[in-house]
Amino acid sequence: MPKIQLKQILTQFMHGLVILAVLAVAQLLLDLYQVAFFTYNPPIGFAFFILAAYGVQPLLVGALNVAVTRALCEVEGWRTDFWIGGLFLMLLFMTINLLLLTVAHVPSSPAVAAVEILALAYPFGYLGKLSNA
Protein backbone atom coordinates (compact mmCIF):
# COMPACT_ATOMS: atom_id res chain seq x y z
CA MET A 1 0.00 0.00 0.00
CA PRO A 2 1.59 3.30 -1.06
CA LYS A 3 2.32 5.92 1.53
CA ILE A 4 0.37 9.13 1.19
CA GLN A 5 2.80 11.99 1.44
CA LEU A 6 2.07 15.17 3.35
CA LYS A 7 2.68 17.23 0.20
CA GLN A 8 -0.09 15.36 -1.65
CA ILE A 9 -2.52 15.88 1.23
CA LEU A 10 -1.74 19.59 1.42
CA THR A 11 -2.04 19.94 -2.34
CA GLN A 12 -5.48 18.29 -2.35
CA PHE A 13 -6.56 20.40 0.62
CA MET A 14 -5.43 23.67 -1.00
CA HIS A 15 -7.10 22.70 -4.28
CA GLY A 16 -10.40 22.04 -2.51
CA LEU A 17 -10.04 25.16 -0.38
CA VAL A 18 -9.77 27.39 -3.44
CA ILE A 19 -12.64 25.70 -5.28
CA LEU A 20 -14.95 25.68 -2.26
CA ALA A 21 -14.18 29.29 -1.40
CA VAL A 22 -15.25 30.37 -4.87
CA LEU A 23 -18.35 28.15 -4.79
CA ALA A 24 -19.38 29.37 -1.33
CA VAL A 25 -18.95 33.05 -2.19
CA ALA A 26 -20.86 32.60 -5.46
CA GLN A 27 -23.68 30.79 -3.64
CA LEU A 28 -23.91 33.47 -0.95
CA LEU A 29 -23.96 36.22 -3.59
CA LEU A 30 -26.64 34.43 -5.61
CA ASP A 31 -28.75 34.01 -2.47
CA LEU A 32 -28.24 37.67 -1.60
CA TYR A 33 -29.24 38.97 -5.04
CA GLN A 34 -31.95 36.43 -5.82
CA VAL A 35 -34.79 38.83 -5.02
CA ALA A 36 -33.17 41.54 -7.12
CA PHE A 37 -32.90 39.12 -10.07
CA PHE A 38 -36.50 37.97 -9.73
CA THR A 39 -38.01 41.44 -9.40
CA TYR A 40 -36.22 42.82 -12.46
CA ASN A 41 -38.83 42.39 -15.20
CA PRO A 42 -39.76 38.88 -13.93
CA PRO A 43 -39.19 36.62 -16.96
CA ILE A 44 -35.96 38.36 -17.95
CA GLY A 45 -34.67 38.50 -14.35
CA PHE A 46 -35.30 34.78 -13.92
CA ALA A 47 -33.43 34.07 -17.17
CA PHE A 48 -30.49 36.20 -15.96
CA PHE A 49 -30.47 34.31 -12.64
CA ILE A 50 -30.46 30.92 -14.37
CA LEU A 51 -27.73 32.11 -16.75
CA ALA A 52 -25.60 33.34 -13.85
CA ALA A 53 -26.22 30.27 -11.68
CA TYR A 54 -25.92 27.49 -14.27
CA GLY A 55 -24.05 29.10 -17.16
CA VAL A 56 -21.43 31.48 -15.87
CA GLN A 57 -20.67 29.87 -12.50
CA PRO A 58 -19.73 26.41 -13.90
CA LEU A 59 -17.47 28.03 -16.49
CA LEU A 60 -15.67 30.04 -13.81
CA VAL A 61 -15.33 27.06 -11.47
CA GLY A 62 -14.14 24.82 -14.30
CA ALA A 63 -11.55 27.34 -15.49
CA LEU A 64 -10.38 27.86 -11.92
CA ASN A 65 -10.18 24.09 -11.44
CA VAL A 66 -7.97 23.76 -14.51
CA ALA A 67 -5.75 26.65 -13.43
CA VAL A 68 -5.36 25.36 -9.85
CA THR A 69 -4.68 21.81 -11.06
CA ARG A 70 -2.05 23.11 -13.44
CA ALA A 71 -0.43 25.28 -10.76
CA LEU A 72 -0.45 22.78 -7.88
CA CYS A 73 0.07 19.47 -9.64
CA GLU A 74 2.45 20.61 -12.41
CA VAL A 75 0.16 19.30 -15.14
CA GLU A 76 1.21 20.20 -18.68
CA GLY A 77 -1.24 21.62 -21.19
CA TRP A 78 -4.72 23.08 -20.86
CA ARG A 79 -7.92 21.10 -20.95
CA THR A 80 -10.79 22.37 -23.07
CA ASP A 81 -13.61 20.38 -21.49
CA PHE A 82 -13.41 22.23 -18.17
CA TRP A 83 -17.08 23.22 -18.21
CA ILE A 84 -18.17 19.68 -17.38
CA GLY A 85 -15.82 19.52 -14.37
CA GLY A 86 -17.07 22.89 -13.12
CA LEU A 87 -20.68 21.82 -13.53
CA PHE A 88 -20.02 18.57 -11.66
CA LEU A 89 -18.34 20.37 -8.74
CA MET A 90 -21.02 23.05 -8.61
CA LEU A 91 -23.89 20.55 -8.63
CA LEU A 92 -22.25 18.49 -5.89
CA PHE A 93 -21.79 21.61 -3.75
CA MET A 94 -25.41 22.68 -4.37
CA THR A 95 -26.65 19.19 -3.47
CA ILE A 96 -24.81 19.33 -0.14
CA ASN A 97 -26.28 22.78 0.53
CA LEU A 98 -29.76 21.59 -0.38
CA LEU A 99 -29.45 18.61 1.96
CA LEU A 100 -28.30 20.89 4.77
CA LEU A 101 -31.24 23.19 4.13
CA THR A 102 -33.95 20.54 3.88
CA VAL A 103 -32.80 17.85 6.28
CA ALA A 104 -30.98 19.85 8.95
CA HIS A 105 -32.90 23.14 8.46
CA VAL A 106 -29.62 25.07 8.28
CA PRO A 107 -29.90 28.12 5.99
CA SER A 108 -26.86 29.26 4.05
CA SER A 109 -24.81 31.84 5.91
CA PRO A 110 -21.17 32.89 6.06
CA ALA A 111 -20.60 30.73 9.17
CA VAL A 112 -22.04 27.63 7.51
CA ALA A 113 -20.00 28.40 4.39
CA ALA A 114 -16.80 28.60 6.46
CA VAL A 115 -17.53 25.24 8.11
CA GLU A 116 -18.31 23.68 4.72
CA ILE A 117 -15.09 25.03 3.25
CA LEU A 118 -12.96 23.58 6.02
CA ALA A 119 -14.82 20.28 6.30
CA LEU A 120 -15.08 19.52 2.59
CA ALA A 121 -11.80 20.97 1.30
CA TYR A 122 -9.92 17.66 0.97
CA PRO A 123 -12.75 15.70 -0.72
CA PHE A 124 -13.44 18.53 -3.16
CA GLY A 125 -9.73 18.86 -3.91
CA TYR A 126 -9.62 15.18 -4.74
CA LEU A 127 -12.78 15.42 -6.88
CA GLY A 128 -11.46 18.53 -8.59
CA LYS A 129 -8.28 16.71 -9.55
CA LEU A 130 -10.24 13.67 -10.76
CA SER A 131 -12.70 15.77 -12.76
CA ASN A 132 -9.77 17.34 -14.56
CA ALA A 133 -7.82 14.13 -15.19
Backbone as a printed PyTorch tensor [residue, N CA C, xyz], in Angstrom:
tensor([[[  0.8480,  -1.1740,   0.0000],
         [  0.0000,   0.0000,   0.0000],
         [  0.8990,   1.2440,   0.0000]],

        [[  0.7010,   2.1390,  -0.9720],
         [  1.5880,   3.2980,  -1.0560],
         [  1.3360,   4.2840,   0.0870]],

        [[  2.4110,   4.9200,   0.4910],
         [  2.3170,   5.9210,   1.5330],
         [  1.8160,   7.2270,   0.9450]],

        [[  0.8610,   7.8280,   1.6190],
         [  0.3680,   9.1260,   1.1930],
         [  1.2760,  10.1840,   1.8020]],

        [[  1.8650,  10.9860,   0.9610],
         [  2.7970,  11.9870,   1.4360],
         [  2.0490,  13.2280,   1.8970]],

        [[  2.6610,  13.9490,   2.8020],
         [  2.0690,  15.1700,   3.3490],
         [  1.8790,  16.2100,   2.2500]],

        [[  2.8000,  16.2590,   1.2830],
         [  2.6770,  17.2310,   0.1970],
         [  1.4290,  16.9700,  -0.6270]],

        [[  1.1160,  15.6920,  -0.8880],
         [ -0.0880,  15.3590,  -1.6490],
         [ -1.3450,  15.7590,  -0.8850]],

        [[ -1.3610,  15.5270,   0.4140],
         [ -2.5220,  15.8810,   1.2280],
         [ -2.7180,  17.3940,   1.2400]],

        [[ -1.6340,  18.1330,   1.4160],
         [ -1.7360,  19.5930,   1.4190],
         [ -2.1390,  20.1320,   0.0520]],

        [[ -1.6590,  19.5170,  -1.0030],
         [ -2.0360,  19.9410,  -2.3450],
         [ -3.5270,  19.7340,  -2.5750]],

        [[ -4.0400,  18.5580,  -2.1950],
         [ -5.4770,  18.2930,  -2.3450],
         [ -6.3040,  19.2470,  -1.4940]],

        [[ -5.8340,  19.5050,  -0.2720],
         [ -6.5640,  20.3970,   0.6250],
         [ -6.6050,  21.8190,   0.0670]],

        [[ -5.4740,  22.3140,  -0.4390],
         [ -5.4290,  23.6670,  -1.0010],
         [ -6.2880,  23.7660,  -2.2630]],

        [[ -6.2710,  22.7320,  -3.0730],
         [ -7.1030,  22.7010,  -4.2780],
         [ -8.5800,  22.8070,  -3.8950]],

        [[ -9.0120,  21.9950,  -2.9520],
         [-10.3960,  22.0350,  -2.5050],
         [-10.7510,  23.3370,  -1.8170]],

        [[ -9.8030,  23.8980,  -1.0750],
         [-10.0380,  25.1590,  -0.3790],
         [-10.3280,  26.2830,  -1.3670]],

        [[ -9.5680,  26.3400,  -2.4320],
         [ -9.7750,  27.3850,  -3.4430],
         [-11.1130,  27.1890,  -4.1520]],

        [[-11.3990,  25.9730,  -4.5610],
         [-12.6410,  25.7040,  -5.2820],
         [-13.8560,  25.9660,  -4.3920]],

        [[-13.8180,  25.4830,  -3.1570],
         [-14.9530,  25.6830,  -2.2620],
         [-15.1270,  27.1370,  -1.8630]],

        [[-14.0510,  27.8700,  -1.7280],
         [-14.1820,  29.2900,  -1.3980],
         [-14.9180,  30.0270,  -2.5110]],

        [[-14.5740,  29.7280,  -3.7400],
         [-15.2540,  30.3710,  -4.8740],
         [-16.7150,  29.9320,  -4.9410]],

        [[-16.9700,  28.6440,  -4.7560],
         [-18.3510,  28.1500,  -4.7860],
         [-19.1890,  28.7430,  -3.6600]],

        [[-18.6340,  28.8400,  -2.4580],
         [-19.3820,  29.3720,  -1.3250],
         [-19.6810,  30.8560,  -1.5070]],

        [[-18.7130,  31.6150,  -1.9720],
         [-18.9450,  33.0470,  -2.1920],
         [-19.9770,  33.2510,  -3.2970]],

        [[-19.8770,  32.4820,  -4.3720],
         [-20.8590,  32.5960,  -5.4550],
         [-22.2550,  32.2280,  -4.9700]],

        [[-22.3700,  31.1870,  -4.1580],
         [-23.6820,  30.7880,  -3.6390],
         [-24.2600,  31.8470,  -2.7120]],

        [[-23.4340,  32.4140,  -1.8460],
         [-23.9050,  33.4710,  -0.9550],
         [-24.3310,  34.7070,  -1.7370]],

        [[-23.5830,  35.0660,  -2.7770],
         [-23.9560,  36.2180,  -3.5940],
         [-25.2430,  35.9590,  -4.3780]],

        [[-25.3960,  34.7460,  -4.9070],
         [-26.6410,  34.4290,  -5.6140],
         [-27.8360,  34.4510,  -4.6650]],

        [[-27.6640,  33.9530,  -3.4470],
         [-28.7470,  34.0080,  -2.4650],
         [-29.0690,  35.4490,  -2.0870]],

        [[-28.0480,  36.2770,  -1.9850],
         [-28.2360,  37.6700,  -1.6030],
         [-28.9760,  38.4560,  -2.6840]],

        [[-28.6440,  38.2130,  -3.9430],
         [-29.2380,  38.9730,  -5.0420],
         [-30.3790,  38.2590,  -5.7470]],

        [[-30.8790,  37.1830,  -5.1730],
         [-31.9540,  36.4250,  -5.8150],
         [-33.2240,  37.2650,  -5.9710]],

        [[-33.5920,  37.9880,  -4.9520],
         [-34.7940,  38.8290,  -5.0250],
         [-34.6150,  39.9240,  -6.0710]],

        [[-33.4300,  40.5030,  -6.1280],
         [-33.1730,  41.5410,  -7.1230],
         [-33.2760,  40.9740,  -8.5390]],

        [[-32.7690,  39.7560,  -8.7570],
         [-32.9010,  39.1230, -10.0670],
         [-34.3730,  38.8870, -10.4010]],

        [[-35.1250,  38.3510,  -9.4490],
         [-36.5020,  37.9690,  -9.7330],
         [-37.4360,  39.1550,  -9.8870]],

        [[-37.1340,  40.2830,  -9.2740],
         [-38.0130,  41.4430,  -9.4020],
         [-37.6770,  42.3070, -10.6070]],

        [[-36.5600,  42.0730, -11.2470],
         [-36.2160,  42.8190, -12.4570],
         [-36.9550,  42.2080, -13.6370]],

        [[-38.0560,  42.8230, -14.0350],
         [-38.8290,  42.3930, -15.1990],
         [-38.9330,  40.8610, -15.2180]],

        [[-39.7850,  40.2810, -14.3490],
         [-39.7560,  38.8820, -13.9320],
         [-39.2690,  37.8110, -14.9070]],

        [[-39.7500,  37.7010, -16.1330],
         [-39.1930,  36.6160, -16.9560],
         [-37.7160,  36.8370, -17.3060]],

        [[-37.3420,  38.0760, -17.5650],
         [-35.9580,  38.3560, -17.9460],
         [-35.0340,  38.2020, -16.7390]],

        [[-35.4690,  38.6410, -15.5650],
         [-34.6700,  38.5030, -14.3520],
         [-34.4230,  37.0460, -14.0030]],

        [[-35.4620,  36.2100, -14.1730],
         [-35.2960,  34.7820, -13.9220],
         [-34.2990,  34.1670, -14.9050]],

        [[-34.3760,  34.5780, -16.1590],
         [-33.4300,  34.0700, -17.1650],
         [-32.0050,  34.4990, -16.8230]],

        [[-31.8250,  35.7340, -16.3700],
         [-30.4950,  36.1960, -15.9610],
         [-29.9810,  35.3950, -14.7630]],

        [[-30.8680,  35.0900, -13.8140],
         [-30.4730,  34.3130, -12.6440],
         [-30.0260,  32.9080, -13.0500]],

        [[-30.8080,  32.2660, -13.9030],
         [-30.4600,  30.9220, -14.3750],
         [-29.1600,  30.9570, -15.1700]],

        [[-28.9760,  31.9840, -15.9930],
         [-27.7330,  32.1110, -16.7550],
         [-26.5360,  32.2950, -15.8310]],

        [[-26.7060,  33.1190, -14.7970],
         [-25.6010,  33.3390, -13.8530],
         [-25.3260,  32.0890, -13.0220]],

        [[-26.3860,  31.4130, -12.5740],
         [-26.2190,  30.2680, -11.6800],
         [-25.7300,  29.0190, -12.4020]],

        [[-26.2400,  28.7600, -13.6020],
         [-25.9200,  27.4940, -14.2670],
         [-25.1430,  27.6550, -15.5780]],

        [[-24.8310,  28.8750, -15.9590],
         [-24.0480,  29.0960, -17.1610],
         [-22.6880,  29.6790, -16.8610]],

        [[-22.6780,  30.7850, -16.1480],
         [-21.4250,  31.4830, -15.8750],
         [-20.6530,  30.8110, -14.7360]],

        [[-21.3470,  30.4590, -13.6650],
         [-20.6690,  29.8740, -12.5000],
         [-19.9270,  28.5760, -12.8290]],

        [[-20.5170,  27.6110, -13.5660],
         [-19.7330,  26.4060, -13.8960],
         [-18.5170,  26.6970, -14.7670]],

        [[-18.6310,  27.6790, -15.6660],
         [-17.4740,  28.0290, -16.4850],
         [-16.3490,  28.5900, -15.6360]],

        [[-16.6910,  29.4630, -14.6870],
         [-15.6730,  30.0370, -13.8120],
         [-15.0430,  28.9750, -12.9160]],

        [[-15.8550,  28.1130, -12.3510],
         [-15.3300,  27.0650, -11.4730],
         [-14.4860,  26.0720, -12.2740]],

        [[-14.9230,  25.7300, -13.4710],
         [-14.1450,  24.8210, -14.3030],
         [-12.8130,  25.4140, -14.7190]],

        [[-12.8090,  26.6840, -15.1170],
         [-11.5510,  27.3370, -15.4940],
         [-10.6290,  27.4550, -14.2920]],

        [[-11.1870,  27.7750, -13.1410],
         [-10.3810,  27.8580, -11.9220],
         [ -9.8290,  26.4840, -11.5500]],

        [[-10.6270,  25.4480, -11.7310],
         [-10.1800,  24.0870, -11.4380],
         [ -8.9920,  23.7100, -12.3190]],

        [[ -9.0750,  24.0540, -13.5930],
         [ -7.9730,  23.7550, -14.5060],
         [ -6.7270,  24.5370, -14.1100]],

        [[ -6.8960,  25.8190, -13.7910],
         [ -5.7460,  26.6490, -13.4280],
         [ -5.0950,  26.1760, -12.1340]],

        [[ -5.9120,  25.8270, -11.1370],
         [ -5.3650,  25.3600,  -9.8540],
         [ -4.6880,  24.0030, -10.0300]],

        [[ -5.2920,  23.1190, -10.8110],
         [ -4.6760,  21.8150, -11.0610],
         [ -3.3340,  21.9810, -11.7690]],

        [[ -3.3030,  22.8780, -12.7170],
         [ -2.0480,  23.1130, -13.4380],
         [ -0.9870,  23.7120, -12.5210]],

        [[ -1.3920,  24.6250, -11.6350],
         [ -0.4320,  25.2800, -10.7610],
         [  0.0630,  24.3510,  -9.6500]],

        [[ -0.8250,  23.6010,  -9.0330],
         [ -0.4500,  22.7790,  -7.8840],
         [  0.1440,  21.4340,  -8.2640]],

        [[ -0.3510,  20.8310,  -9.3060],
         [  0.0680,  19.4660,  -9.6440],
         [  1.0470,  19.3930, -10.7990]],

        [[  1.5110,  20.5420, -11.2930],
         [  2.4540,  20.6060, -12.4080],
         [  1.9790,  19.7930, -13.6090]],

        [[  0.7220,  19.9790, -13.9800],
         [  0.1600,  19.2990, -15.1400],
         [  0.4650,  20.1360, -16.3820]],

        [[  0.8880,  19.4930, -17.4440],
         [  1.2120,  20.2010, -18.6830],
         [ -0.0280,  20.3130, -19.5630]],

        [[ -0.1530,  21.4160, -20.2510],
         [ -1.2420,  21.6170, -21.1940],
         [ -2.5240,  22.0770, -20.5220]],

        [[ -3.4180,  22.5960, -21.3380],
         [ -4.7160,  23.0790, -20.8630],
         [ -5.8050,  22.1710, -21.3840]],

        [[ -6.7740,  21.9170, -20.5510],
         [ -7.9190,  21.1030, -20.9480],
         [ -9.0070,  22.0100, -21.5010]],

        [[ -9.7310,  21.5560, -22.4860],
         [-10.7870,  22.3750, -23.0710],
         [-12.1740,  21.9550, -22.6070]],

        [[-12.3010,  20.8330, -21.9460],
         [-13.6130,  20.3800, -21.4890],
         [-13.8280,  20.7070, -20.0120]],

        [[-13.3420,  21.8700, -19.5850],
         [-13.4090,  22.2270, -18.1710],
         [-14.8120,  22.5540, -17.7090]],

        [[-15.7330,  22.8630, -18.6210],
         [-17.0810,  23.2230, -18.2080],
         [-17.7680,  22.0600, -17.5060]],

        [[-17.5490,  20.8570, -17.9840],
         [-18.1720,  19.6790, -17.3820],
         [-17.6650,  19.4850, -15.9600]],

        [[-16.3740,  19.6450, -15.7210],
         [-15.8220,  19.5220, -14.3720],
         [-16.3710,  20.5840, -13.4390]],

        [[-16.5030,  21.8060, -13.9290],
         [-17.0670,  22.8850, -13.1200],
         [-18.5300,  22.6380, -12.7920]],

        [[-19.2710,  22.1340, -13.7710],
         [-20.6820,  21.8200, -13.5340],
         [-20.8230,  20.6940, -12.5150]],

        [[-19.9830,  19.6790, -12.6030],
         [-20.0160,  18.5700, -11.6560],
         [-19.7260,  19.0550, -10.2360]],

        [[-18.6880,  19.8580, -10.0650],
         [-18.3380,  20.3670,  -8.7370],
         [-19.4200,  21.2910,  -8.1890]],

        [[-19.9790,  22.1380,  -9.0510],
         [-21.0250,  23.0510,  -8.6070],
         [-22.2910,  22.2940,  -8.1920]],

        [[-22.6860,  21.3080,  -8.9750],
         [-23.8920,  20.5480,  -8.6310],
         [-23.7030,  19.7300,  -7.3520]],

        [[-22.5230,  19.2100,  -7.1330],
         [-22.2510,  18.4930,  -5.8910],
         [-22.3270,  19.4320,  -4.6960]],

        [[-21.7400,  20.6140,  -4.8240],
         [-21.7950,  21.6060,  -3.7520],
         [-23.2350,  22.0450,  -3.4820]],

        [[-24.0160,  22.2710,  -4.5470],
         [-25.4150,  22.6770,  -4.3700],
         [-26.2430,  21.5580,  -3.7440]],

        [[-25.9370,  20.3090,  -4.0740],
         [-26.6500,  19.1870,  -3.4670],
         [-26.3880,  19.1200,  -1.9670]],

        [[-25.1460,  19.3260,  -1.5680],
         [-24.8140,  19.3270,  -0.1410],
         [-25.5350,  20.4750,   0.5590]],

        [[-25.5680,  21.6540,  -0.0620],
         [-26.2840,  22.7840,   0.5310],
         [-27.7780,  22.5230,   0.6200]],

        [[-28.3360,  21.8980,  -0.4010],
         [-29.7600,  21.5850,  -0.3810],
         [-30.0970,  20.5640,   0.7010]],

        [[-29.2360,  19.5790,   0.8880],
         [-29.4470,  18.6060,   1.9640],
         [-29.3510,  19.2700,   3.3400]],

        [[-28.3990,  20.1670,   3.4990],
         [-28.3010,  20.8910,   4.7690],
         [-29.5440,  21.7250,   5.0180]],

        [[-30.0650,  22.3420,   3.9800],
         [-31.2390,  23.1900,   4.1280],
         [-32.5020,  22.3860,   4.4180]],

        [[-32.7010,  21.2740,   3.7220],
         [-33.9480,  20.5360,   3.8770],
         [-33.9350,  19.5540,   5.0410]],

        [[-32.8390,  18.8670,   5.2290],
         [-32.7970,  17.8490,   6.2750],
         [-32.4570,  18.4540,   7.6280]],

        [[-31.4330,  19.2940,   7.6740],
         [-30.9810,  19.8460,   8.9490],
         [-31.5580,  21.2290,   9.2370]],

        [[-32.3030,  21.8090,   8.2930],
         [-32.8980,  23.1410,   8.4560],
         [-31.8460,  24.1960,   8.7810]],

        [[-30.7100,  24.1130,   8.0950],
         [-29.6240,  25.0700,   8.2830],
         [-29.5750,  25.9580,   7.0400]],

        [[-29.9600,  27.2430,   7.1640],
         [-29.8990,  28.1230,   5.9940],
         [-28.4510,  28.4950,   5.6690]],

        [[-28.2250,  28.8850,   4.4310],
         [-26.8610,  29.2570,   4.0490],
         [-26.4960,  30.5940,   4.6810]],

        [[-25.3310,  30.6420,   5.2670],
         [-24.8080,  31.8360,   5.9130],
         [-23.2900,  31.7950,   5.8260]],

        [[-22.6350,  32.9090,   6.1120],
         [-21.1710,  32.8850,   6.0640],
         [-20.5430,  31.8900,   7.0440]],

        [[-21.1420,  31.6880,   8.1990],
         [-20.6010,  30.7340,   9.1710],
         [-20.7180,  29.3000,   8.6520]],

        [[-21.8600,  28.9710,   8.0760],
         [-22.0430,  27.6340,   7.5060],
         [-21.1040,  27.4370,   6.3200]],

        [[-20.9190,  28.4870,   5.5240],
         [-19.9990,  28.4050,   4.3860],
         [-18.5670,  28.1560,   4.8600]],

        [[-18.1580,  28.8060,   5.9420],
         [-16.7980,  28.6010,   6.4630],
         [-16.6110,  27.1690,   6.9590]],

        [[-17.6190,  26.6290,   7.6340],
         [-17.5340,  25.2440,   8.1080],
         [-17.5000,  24.2790,   6.9310]],

        [[-18.3290,  24.5310,   5.9120],
         [-18.3130,  23.6820,   4.7210],
         [-16.9530,  23.7180,   4.0290]],

        [[-16.3860,  24.8980,   3.9240],
         [-15.0900,  25.0330,   3.2510],
         [-14.0290,  24.2160,   3.9630]],

        [[-13.9740,  24.3120,   5.2700],
         [-12.9570,  23.5800,   6.0180],
         [-13.2290,  22.0780,   6.0670]],

        [[-14.4950,  21.6990,   6.1770],
         [-14.8240,  20.2790,   6.3040],
         [-14.7290,  19.5260,   4.9770]],

        [[-15.0250,  20.2010,   3.8800],
         [-15.0830,  19.5170,   2.5940],
         [-13.9200,  19.8430,   1.6710]],

        [[-12.9010,  20.5300,   2.1690],
         [-11.8000,  20.9680,   1.3050],
         [-11.0440,  19.7810,   0.7070]],

        [[-10.6900,  18.8030,   1.5010],
         [ -9.9250,  17.6640,   0.9730],
         [-10.7350,  16.8330,  -0.0320]],

        [[-12.0030,  16.4620,   0.2890],
         [-12.7520,  15.6970,  -0.7180],
         [-12.9720,  16.4620,  -2.0190]],

        [[-13.2370,  17.7690,  -1.9390],
         [-13.4390,  18.5350,  -3.1580],
         [-12.1330,  18.7190,  -3.9270]],

        [[-11.0190,  18.7970,  -3.2320],
         [ -9.7310,  18.8570,  -3.9080],
         [ -9.4590,  17.5890,  -4.6880]],

        [[ -9.7870,  16.4630,  -4.0750],
         [ -9.6150,  15.1770,  -4.7440],
         [-10.5510,  15.0630,  -5.9540]],

        [[-11.8250,  15.4660,  -5.7700],
         [-12.7800,  15.4210,  -6.8810],
         [-12.3990,  16.4060,  -7.9760]],

        [[-11.8850,  17.5640,  -7.5850],
         [-11.4550,  18.5280,  -8.5930],
         [-10.3070,  18.0050,  -9.4340]],

        [[ -9.3930,  17.3030,  -8.8030],
         [ -8.2840,  16.7130,  -9.5520],
         [ -8.7830,  15.5820, -10.4590]],

        [[ -9.7060,  14.7640,  -9.9460],
         [-10.2410,  13.6690, -10.7600],
         [-11.1020,  14.1720, -11.9090]],

        [[-11.8560,  15.2560, -11.6920],
         [-12.7040,  15.7750, -12.7620],
         [-11.8930,  16.4380, -13.8520]],

        [[-10.6370,  16.7010, -13.5670],
         [ -9.7670,  17.3390, -14.5560],
         [ -8.7470,  16.3660, -15.1240]],

        [[ -8.8220,  15.1120, -14.7460],
         [ -7.8190,  14.1270, -15.1940],
         [ -8.0270,  13.7020, -16.6180]]])
